[in-house]
Amino acid sequence: MSVSRGWTEFVADLADHVPGGVAGLAALVLLLAGIALLALYWRPRRRRHHEPVDPPAAVEPPEPAADDDAVPELPPAQLASLADRYAAAGRYAEAVRERLRAMVRELVERGVLAHRPEWTVTELAAAAGRAAPQLAGTMTEAAEVFSRIWYARRTATAADDARMRTLATGVSERAGAAR
């Protein structure tokens, strides 16, 4: 018996046991080959997620509000102090968030803008720029730093916190002139 004839008989015998005959067998082989290729090349996507470093219990700053999207009813200096404690604990993402909250609270207290909780940081920066054009660049950059960390999930660094600290100082200086 030749190899060719043996192969033909083997395929015919297998096809007798598969619904659809030779066509069903061909479909089954293609399906199994596709699954094998998928298993070889598919790797689950690893999501980058921000896991803050747990500081020692003595350094843990208190959480002022349960809602991360709301700006706590705290004075800007208290929010900046909270940001300093987060930064000292190496929790730079939280420090950046609190510095942005301090900037917003200062602008609200100075009457530059009326805070609306449903605003995105981009909308907030645009509103601040419309209300006080000298704040447009500063608030836009602050929104970009915040967005890179909180929306694009980039790891926050001490440099990000330092930049936000500088931007917050600029907002304080320019917000006084905005009134």
C-alpha positions, 0 to 999 in steps of 0.5 A: 500500500502506498503512502498516498493511498494509506493517507486517503483511506485514513482521511476517509475513515475519519470523515465517516465519524465526523458530521459533514463528512470530508467538509466537516473534517476540514472545518474541524481541522481549520478550527483546531489549527486556529485555536492552536495559533491563537494559543501560541500568539495570544497573550492576555493584555496586562493593564497598567494600574496605579498601585500607590506605595503604602507608607508607614501608618504614622505618615498616612494622611487622612482622607478628607472626602469619600468622593474622589471627584469632588473638591473637598470643602477645605481651604486651599492651604489645607489641601496643599498641606495634604498634598505635601504629606502625600508627597512626603509619603511617596504618593505622588499621584495623590499629591498631584490630585490634591494640588489641583484641588487646591488650585480649583478651591483657590479660584473658587474662593477668589471668585474667578470661577464657580466650581461645577463638579461635573466638569472634566479637568480639561473643561475646568482649565478652559473655564479658568482660561476664559475667566482669567486669560492669564491663567489659561496656560498654567491651568491647561498644563496642570490639567495635562499633568493630572490627566497623564497620571490619572487618565493615562495611568502613567506613574507619578513622580516627584518631578510631577509633584514639583511641577504641580507645586510650581503651577499652583504658585503661578495660579496663586500669583495670577489669580490675585490679578484676576479679580 
